[in-house]
Amino acid sequence: MTRAKFPVTAHLLFFRENQILLLRRFNTGFRDGEYSVPAGHLDGGETVIEAAMREANEEVGVQIEKDDMAFSSVMHRSEGDERVDFFIHVERWQGEPFNAEPNKCDDLRWVSVDELPENIIPYVARAITNHLNGNPFDEFGW
């Protein structure tokens, strides 16, 4: 039997009232033209929280402290390959989110959680629903 080895990603859930921050992927080679939340793979020797802090700054230009985030859920996912995704609820941040990576994102917007766009990445939509329903674990795509 082979031991599992796969990418781990930190996804950031920014909420403002009844809205969530979404970005549309562009020129990345993965699900371009679809909406997601700010996210990125963990670098070697980096914790999930450290990756979340780094990605928040790189993708939407805001600063987050460790104590400003809370665990939302984890998803074990199969979509061509096997992955583990951590979803982090960002409770507070410094700065106003903006598109800090226009070469990888062509739209950044606040969207009602009740009216997610049709072209949202399916596992991301499920993770948002999991967060709203208090479901901390899910498997997707198996």
N, C-alpha and C positions, 0 to 999 in steps of 0.2 A: 504494500500500500504506500502511496506517495503522500507525504505531508503537504498540506495546503500552503501555497504561497501566492498572495494576491495583493493588489493595491488597496490601501486604506485611504479614505477620503473624509475630510471634515466639511460639512455643509452648514451654512449659517442661516438661521431663521430670524430675520429682523421683522418685528411687528410694530406697527403704529396704528393704534385704535383697531379697526377691523381689517387692516390692510397688511400685506406682506410685500417685502422688497423682492422684485424679480429682475433678472437680466436676461437678455436674449443673446445666445451664443452666436459668434460670428468668426469665421476664418480659423476655427480650431481643429477641424477634422472629426469632431465628435458632436453629433446632434446640432449642427449649425442651423440657425433659424428657429430653434426651440428655446422656450424659457426655462430657466433654472433659478436656483438661489446662489448667492456667492459661495464658492466651494473650491477646494483644491486638495491634491494629494499630500500626504505627510512626507516630509523630507526625512532622510535617515537621521536618527537620534533626536527626533522632534516628537513632543507629545501631541495629542489631539487638540488640547487647548492652545498650545503654542502655535500649531498650524492654523487654528481658527483665528487667532490674533493676527498672524502674518497675512492670511488671505483677506481678512477684512481691510487691512491697510492697502494691500496690493490691488484688490479688485474694486473696492468702493471708497477708498481713501479715508476711512475712519479709524480711530483708535479705540481699542477695547482692552479693559483690564481683566485679569483672570476672574475676579469676583463679580464681573458684570455678565457672566454667562452661566447657563444652567444646562444640564443634560436634557435633551428632548427624547431622542430614540436612537436605536441602532438598527441597521437593516443589513441582512446577509442577502446578497443579490447575485443573480446569474443573468448576464446579458452579453452573450458572446464569450465572456470570460467571467470568472468569479471575483467578487468584490465584497468589502465590508465598508459601509457608509455610516459615519456618526453624524447625527443631526444635533446641532447646538443652538439653543434658544439664546439669542443676544438680548439681554434685558435692558442694557444701557450702553451708550457709545458716545464718543466725543467727535463732533463734526457732523456735517450733513453729507449723507452718501451721494456720491457722484460716480460717473463712469471713468474709473481710473485706468482702464485698459481698453481704449477704443479699438485697438487692433484685434481684440478677442470678444468684444461685446458691442452690439450696435443699437441697444436700447436698454435703458434702466428705468424702472417705474415701480410705483406703489400700486398694488392691485388688491381689490377686495377679496378676502378669502372665500367669499361666497360666489365669486365670478372669476375663477381662474381662467386664463386663456386656453383655448382648445389646443394650442401648440406648446403646452407645457410638457416637459419630459415626464412620462408616466410615473416613474418611481419617485420623482420629486413631488408630484401631486399627492401620491399616496403618503409620503412622509409628512406633508402638511396636514393631511387628514388625520394621520396617526397622532401628530402633536395636538391638534384640536380635540381629539377624543381621548388623550391621555394614554395612548398605546405605546409603551417604550421599546417594543421589539417587533420586528416583522421580517419575513422572508419574501423575496420578490423575484419572479422570473423563472422559477423552478418548474 
